[in-house]
């Protein structure tokens, strides 16, 4: 994988992470969400975690009930980790819990009262009991401070990057904040624990008598579930979950609905109460918003934006006698939930980024499913997802072509070219020297011939004989 491709891939990932989520929204959806009273709204499909509707998802707000959902989630995870049963495990209430929550939602837990973890969870999830919430936190971690550390660690694990818990109850306080988007992540994790969801569906819970108290009856504070406190918000479609209120967070509702065999998780935060008339109680607008959102959740269906069976193109392959090219396709199918009546297939577009090697052409052998790039899937101006681009089939290498290519690479290599130049130069120098020597010999021959002509006149060659007379003292004699 080349540096340029890695840079391109990193840019895509950074671009994707800049979004709070990929939210498929039409103009009608934008109009609809602005009719809702709640200041922050997130609707998620529980089946694939796709965000379907968002209104101010990243605006900071107080945690409110999302903290209680996180507390319950951590308790059941802890009980699984230590291998204890929530219905048979008891906890003895310490004195600080019994004194802390006078005047706020509680079940009036008493010092040294023995209660089960199940009873505390029901009290928390049905009646929003703050003393039960703190008791659960202290059972798990010993102190609320240590439990809050676990809450923030879990928030990070879920990707709730803009959340900071300062207590287990969701009480307003300096430094405590979350967003509707982060709350939706907590809600999704909570919804995955069926035992907790079932507790939130209970209309009325009666806690058994304990060593310090008679039995306690609790009505569900979520008016979507219970008609006991008021019936005007009741919905047979609502799955359950939680309703809370704090001054900073406003009215907050965390609920779910099943439509067309799909489950939608709904986060409504920052809602207000509105006076209807002097003869009626104020309307808590998050419940009205829930009814509208439940209706909006109808008509969704899966639409395939790109299929793993789609061929995206071909790439030239060398060193093969069986194939000159190989096809490539998306590694995964990307599909999204959309309002089927609003979907426009012509808005789908693809942006393919291949590696430098793939752009230059591949050399056999190549293997099926080798990654050669990425493909971005867009719907209009919204990036809906990315997936790897992989090869459709394998291509074997021709050994004859490979060997010939290696020979050619050696013959035409830089070193070989240099050696060839030197060799040719030496041959040329040899030929040049040979010619020069031949010319020199020819010139000498001509000179000797001219010299002989000059000496004899006739041009005939004279022959001289040397005679040694064996007399070392006498001069040697030459005879013509």
Secondary structure, DSSP 8 states (H G I E B T S, - for coil): --HHHHHHHHHHHHHHHTSS--B---HHHHHHHTT-S-SEEEEEETTT--EEEEESTTS-B--THHHHHHHHHHHHHHHHHHT--TTT-EEE--HHHHHH-TTSS-----TT-EEEHHHHHHHHHHH--HHHHHHHHHHHHSSHHHHHHHHHHHHHHHT-TT-B-SSSS----TT-BB-HHHHHHHHHHHHT-HHHHHHHT-SEEEE---SS---EEEE-S-TTT-SSS-STT--TTB---EEEEETTTEEEEEEEEEETTEEEEEEEEEE-EE---TTS--EEHHHHHHHHHHHHTTTEEEEEEE-TT-EEEEEEEES-SS-SEEEEEESS-EEEEEETTT--GGGEEEEEEE-HHHHH-EES-B-TT-EEEEEEEEETTEEEEEEEEEESS-B---HHHHHHHHHHHHHTSHHHHHHHHHHHHHHHHHHHHHHHHHHHHHHHHHHHHHHHHHHHSS------EEE--S-TTS--EEE-
